[in-house]
Amino acid sequence: MKNKLSLKIGLLFFVFILIIESILFIFLYFNLVNDRVDELLDGILIRGDNHRDVLEQSFTEETVHHVAVMETNAPNTVAITDEHNRVIESSEPVTSEMASLMAHTDTGPHEGRILSDDWRNDPYVVSESPIVINDEIEGYVYMLSDAGNIRTIINQLTNQFILAGILTLALTAGTIFLLTRFITAPIVRMREATERMSKGELDITLGYVRNDELGELEFSIRKLAQDLEKVKQERNDFLASIAHELRTPLTYLKGYADMAGREATKEKDRAEYLVILKEEAEQLNKLVNNLFELAKLDQNTFSIEKQRLPIRQPIDAVAKMMEPLLKEKGITLNIRCPEDLYADIDPERFQQVILNLVDNAVKYSHPSSAIQIIVAEGENEITINVSDQGEGIAKHHLPYLFDRLYRVDKSRSREFGGSGIGLAIVKKIIEAHGGSIEAKSVVGKGTEMIISLKKTCGDMSINE
């Protein structure tokens, strides 16, 4: 429970908002208390000044008595003294506590003043308004208000603030609870979805349609599930294809080995079987080597060691290597490549690419046809086009041509010795050079493979 994300977020928000609300409540409370006390103190001071103004116009016994009578039933007490601070008349009997608060030795301003404002400790708050006639102080008007009334008002205000604070905390806690549930509920479901994915359940549907970060996360999880499903399917297909590719030559090896080992087998037939066994062993060895090569490419454990050299160099090496096979099939290899065009490439890997493409072109070309290798230099890239005049490839096969173990015509793969791995290796090597490769084909006319390599500062003709 204590490790739940919703609880952590909720507590964090609650503490943060509690601190802010506490600061605001304290600030508001003390401001309201001070304003209310100031309002009460200003009230008795103004009332005392009003009585003082009346007495300054007529400072007689009748007027003094009239002022005292006016405050008889009021919540405040008025006391009128002479210039020596002796009480002349008051609306209520002046007690010793009142007298002690009224006692003073200095003379206050004509506009009056608050003598005692300690409402928390004193029994009364007191204002003083001097009576000045002909520039002489003739007496004082004291207004006394029971401090208990102020404390009662402040206590009521305090209780209201406490109640408001409790309600605010409750509403805040409820709001935070709902918000955190709203925020974390999708995250919890996504966590559950990833747990199901880890157990192999890849058909994940979260059902969210949101345009925020959680929506993007949900989309990423669904895409991850789809990608994992695709990888799982590709892995299964890959293993099935590998099993098939290995089973076929092994079956041939076992069958011909059995026939070659029979005593009744003629020497001529035995020699023929041994040739077939050698061919099948070579084919199996080539398949295993290609698988290792592909594994190294996938794991990025192979190295590309680029050198700046004429791009025609690996092409001519392949042409020389393929010359016997080309003559045997009567196929012409035409090369159009500038002698002075240099590029930063790995000669061994790039030769492997050209060899694979030319070998495929030879396999699927008609006798007496031609294979073209055309190298062109553009402004930003170098293109290498390897084309043949063979049977061509149907359009729906082209998007998968560079997938591992994908073969266009599985029924003829053994006839041409194809395993569907070569083009996958070619693509990996070209991408490691920072380039790309694509295939174009027209059924009945032939296929062309187009390699595009980005030019670097050194990739240019030496006569430029």
Backbone hydrogen bonds, N-H to C=O, Kabsch-Sander energy under -0.5 kcal/mol:
donor,donor_aa,acceptor,acceptor_aa,energy
4,K,1,M,-1.5
8,K,4,K,-2.1
9,I,5,L,-2.9
10,G,6,S,-2.6
11,L,7,L,-2.8
12,L,8,K,-2.3
13,F,9,I,-2.7
14,F,10,G,-2.8
15,V,11,L,-2.8
16,F,12,L,-2.2
17,I,13,F,-3.0
18,L,14,F,-2.9
19,I,15,V,-2.3
20,I,16,F,-1.9
21,E,17,I,-3.3
22,S,18,L,-2.6
23,I,19,I,-2.3
24,L,20,I,-2.4
25,F,21,E,-3.1
26,I,22,S,-2.7
27,F,23,I,-2.4
28,L,24,L,-2.7
29,Y,25,F,-3.1
30,F,26,I,-2.4
31,N,27,F,-1.7
32,L,28,L,-2.5
33,V,29,Y,-2.8
34,N,30,F,-2.5
35,D,31,N,-2.5
36,R,32,L,-2.7
37,V,33,V,-2.7
38,D,34,N,-2.8
39,E,35,D,-2.2
40,L,36,R,-2.1
41,L,37,V,-2.9
42,D,38,D,-3.0
43,G,39,E,-1.7
44,I,40,L,-2.0
45,L,41,L,-2.1
46,I,42,D,-2.6
47,R,43,G,-2.3
48,G,44,I,-2.4
49,D,45,L,-2.4
50,N,46,I,-2.3
51,H,47,R,-2.1
52,R,48,G,-2.5
53,D,49,D,-2.4
54,V,50,N,-1.9
55,L,51,H,-2.3
56,E,52,R,-2.2
57,Q,53,D,-1.1
58,S,54,V,-1.5
60,T,58,S,-1.6
64,V,60,T,-2.7
65,H,61,E,-2.7
66,H,62,E,-2.3
67,V,63,T,-2.4
68,A,64,V,-2.1
69,V,65,H,-2.6
70,M,66,H,-1.9
71,E,67,V,-0.9
71,E,68,A,-0.6
72,T,69,V,-1.5
74,A,71,E,-0.7
77,T,144,L,-3.0
79,A,142,Y,-2.5
80,I,89,E,-3.3
81,T,140,Y,-2.5
82,D,86,R,-2.2
83,E,138,E,-0.7
85,N,82,D,-1.9
88,I,80,I,-3.8
89,E,80,I,-1.6
91,S,78,V,-2.3
95,T,93,P,-0.7
99,A,95,T,-2.7
100,S,96,S,-2.4
101,L,97,E,-1.6
102,M,98,M,-1.8
103,A,99,A,-1.2
108,G,106,D,-0.5
112,G,109,P,-1.6
113,R,128,E,-2.5
115,L,113,R,-0.7
115,L,126,V,-2.0
116,S,126,V,-1.6
119,W,117,D,-2.1
121,N,118,D,-0.7
122,D,118,D,-2.8
125,V,145,S,-2.4
126,V,116,S,-1.6
127,S,143,M,-2.2
128,E,113,R,-3.4
129,S,141,V,-2.1
131,I,139,G,-3.3
132,V,130,P,-0.7
133,I,131,I,-0.5
133,I,136,E,-2.8
136,E,133,I,-1.2
138,E,131,I,-3.2
138,E,136,E,-0.6
139,G,131,I,-1.0
140,Y,81,T,-1.4
141,V,129,S,-2.2
142,Y,79,A,-3.3
142,Y,140,Y,-0.6
143,M,127,S,-1.7
144,L,77,T,-3.3
144,L,142,Y,-0.5
145,S,125,V,-2.5
146,D,75,P,-0.6
147,A,123,P,-2.5
148,G,123,P,-0.6
149,N,146,D,-1.1
150,I,146,D,-0.9
151,R,147,A,-2.5
152,T,148,G,-2.3
153,I,149,N,-2.2
154,I,150,I,-2.9
155,N,151,R,-2.7
156,Q,152,T,-2.3
157,L,153,I,-2.3
158,T,154,I,-2.7
159,N,155,N,-2.7
160,Q,156,Q,-2.3
161,F,157,L,-2.2
162,I,158,T,-2.6
163,L,159,N,-2.6
164,A,160,Q,-2.7
165,G,161,F,-2.9
166,I,162,I,-2.5
167,L,163,L,-2.6
168,T,164,A,-2.7
169,L,165,G,-2.7
170,A,166,I,-2.4
171,L,167,L,-2.9
172,T,168,T,-2.9
173,A,169,L,-3.0
174,G,170,A,-2.6
175,T,171,L,-2.8
176,I,172,T,-2.9
177,F,173,A,-2.4
178,L,174,G,-2.3
179,L,175,T,-2.8
180,T,176,I,-3.0
181,R,177,F,-2.1
182,F,178,L,-2.5
183,I,179,L,-2.6
184,T,180,T,-3.3
185,A,181,R,-2.2
187,I,183,I,-0.7
188,V,184,T,-2.9
189,R,185,A,-2.3
190,M,186,P,-2.3
191,R,187,I,-2.4
192,E,188,V,-2.4
193,A,189,R,-2.3
194,T,190,M,-2.5
195,E,191,R,-2.0
196,R,192,E,-2.1
197,M,193,A,-2.3
198,S,194,T,-2.2
199,K,195,E,-0.9
199,K,196,R,-0.5
200,G,197,M,-1.8
201,E,196,R,-2.6
202,L,200,G,-1.0
204,I,202,L,-1.7
216,E,212,D,-1.9
217,L,213,E,-2.4
218,E,214,L,-2.6
219,F,215,G,-2.3
220,S,216,E,-2.3
221,I,217,L,-2.3
222,R,218,E,-2.4
223,K,219,F,-2.6
224,L,220,S,-2.5
225,A,221,I,-2.5
226,Q,222,R,-2.4
227,D,223,K,-2.9
228,L,224,L,-2.8
229,E,225,A,-2.3
230,K,226,Q,-2.3
231,V,227,D,-2.9
232,K,228,L,-2.9
233,Q,229,E,-2.4
234,E,230,K,-3.0
235,R,231,V,-2.8
236,N,232,K,-2.4
237,D,233,Q,-2.9
238,F,234,E,-3.0
239,L,235,R,-2.9
240,A,236,N,-2.5
241,S,237,D,-2.8
242,I,238,F,-2.9
243,A,239,L,-2.6
244,H,240,A,-2.1
245,E,241,S,-3.2
246,L,242,I,-2.6
247,R,243,A,-2.4
248,T,244,H,-2.1
250,L,246,L,-1.8
251,T,247,R,-2.5
252,Y,248,T,-2.2
253,L,249,P,-3.0
254,K,250,L,-2.7
255,G,251,T,-2.7
256,Y,252,Y,-2.8
257,A,253,L,-2.0
258,D,254,K,-2.2
259,M,255,G,-2.1
260,A,256,Y,-2.7
261,G,257,A,-1.6
262,R,258,D,-0.6
262,R,259,M,-0.8
265,T,262,R,-1.1
270,R,266,K,-3.0
271,A,267,E,-2.5
272,E,268,K,-1.8
273,Y,269,D,-2.7
274,L,270,R,-2.4
275,V,271,A,-1.8
276,I,272,E,-2.0
277,L,273,Y,-2.8
278,K,274,L,-2.3
279,E,275,V,-2.4
280,E,276,I,-2.8
281,A,277,L,-2.4
282,E,278,K,-2.5
283,Q,279,E,-2.5
284,L,280,E,-2.7
285,N,281,A,-2.7
286,K,282,E,-2.6
287,L,283,Q,-2.2
288,V,284,L,-2.5
289,N,285,N,-2.5
290,N,286,K,-2.4
291,L,287,L,-2.2
292,F,288,V,-2.4
293,E,289,N,-2.5
294,L,290,N,-2.8
295,A,291,L,-2.4
296,K,292,F,-2.3
297,L,293,E,-2.1
298,D,294,L,-2.4
299,Q,295,A,-2.0
300,N,297,L,-0.7
301,T,296,K,-2.0
302,F,296,K,-0.9
305,E,303,S,-0.6
306,K,304,I,-0.8
307,Q,345,I,-2.9
309,L,307,Q,-0.9
309,L,343,A,-2.0
311,I,341,L,-2.7
313,Q,310,P,-1.4
315,I,311,I,-0.7
316,D,312,R,-3.0
317,A,313,Q,-1.8
318,V,314,P,-1.8
319,A,315,I,-2.2
320,K,316,D,-2.3
321,M,317,A,-1.9
322,M,318,V,-2.5
323,E,319,A,-0.7
326,L,322,M,-2.6
327,K,323,E,-2.4
328,E,324,P,-2.2
329,K,325,L,-1.8
330,G,326,L,-0.8
331,I,326,L,-2.4
332,T,369,S,-2.4
334,N,332,T,-0.6
334,N,371,I,-3.1
336,R,373,I,-3.1
337,C,335,I,-0.5
341,L,338,P,-1.1
342,Y,340,D,-0.7
342,Y,460,M,-1.1
343,A,309,L,-2.0
345,I,307,Q,-2.3
345,I,343,A,-1.0
350,F,346,D,-3.1
351,Q,347,P,-2.1
352,Q,348,E,-1.7
353,V,349,R,-1.8
354,I,350,F,-2.4
355,L,351,Q,-2.7
356,N,352,Q,-2.1
357,L,353,V,-2.3
358,V,354,I,-2.7
359,D,355,L,-2.7
360,N,356,N,-2.3
361,A,357,L,-2.2
362,V,358,V,-2.5
363,K,359,D,-2.2
364,Y,360,N,-1.8
365,S,362,V,-1.1
368,S,329,K,-1.0
369,S,366,H,-1.4
371,I,332,T,-3.3
372,Q,387,S,-2.4
373,I,334,N,-2.8
374,I,385,N,-2.6
375,V,336,R,-3.1
375,V,373,I,-0.5
376,A,383,T,-2.6
378,G,376,A,-0.6
378,G,381,E,-3.1
382,I,453,L,-2.8
383,T,376,A,-2.5
384,I,451,I,-2.4
385,N,374,I,-3.0
386,V,384,I,-0.6
386,V,449,M,-2.7
387,S,372,Q,-2.4
387,S,385,N,-0.6
388,D,447,T,-2.4
391,E,364,Y,-1.1
397,H,394,A,-1.6
398,L,394,A,-0.7
398,L,395,K,-0.9
400,Y,397,H,-1.4
401,L,398,L,-1.3
403,D,400,Y,-1.7
405,L,420,G,-2.4
406,Y,403,D,-1.7
406,Y,420,G,-0.9
407,R,405,L,-0.6
410,K,408,V,-0.5
412,R,409,D,-1.1
413,S,410,K,-0.9
416,F,412,R,-1.7
417,G,413,S,-0.9
418,G,413,S,-1.9
425,I,421,I,-2.0
426,V,422,G,-2.3
427,K,423,L,-2.4
428,K,424,A,-1.9
429,I,425,I,-2.4
430,I,426,V,-2.5
431,E,427,K,-2.6
432,A,428,K,-1.9
433,H,429,I,-1.1
433,H,430,I,-0.6
434,G,431,E,-1.6
435,G,430,I,-2.5
436,S,452,S,-2.1
438,E,450,I,-1.9
440,K,448,E,-2.6
442,V,446,G,-2.3
444,G,391,E,-4.0
445,K,442,V,-2.3
446,G,442,V,-2.0
448,E,440,K,-3.2
449,M,386,V,-3.0
450,I,438,E,-2.8
451,I,384,I,-2.9
451,I,449,M,-0.6
452,S,436,S,-2.9
453,L,382,I,-2.8
455,K,380,N,-2.5
459,D,456,T,-1.2
460,M,458,G,-1.5
462,I,340,D,-1.4
464,E,461,S,-1.7
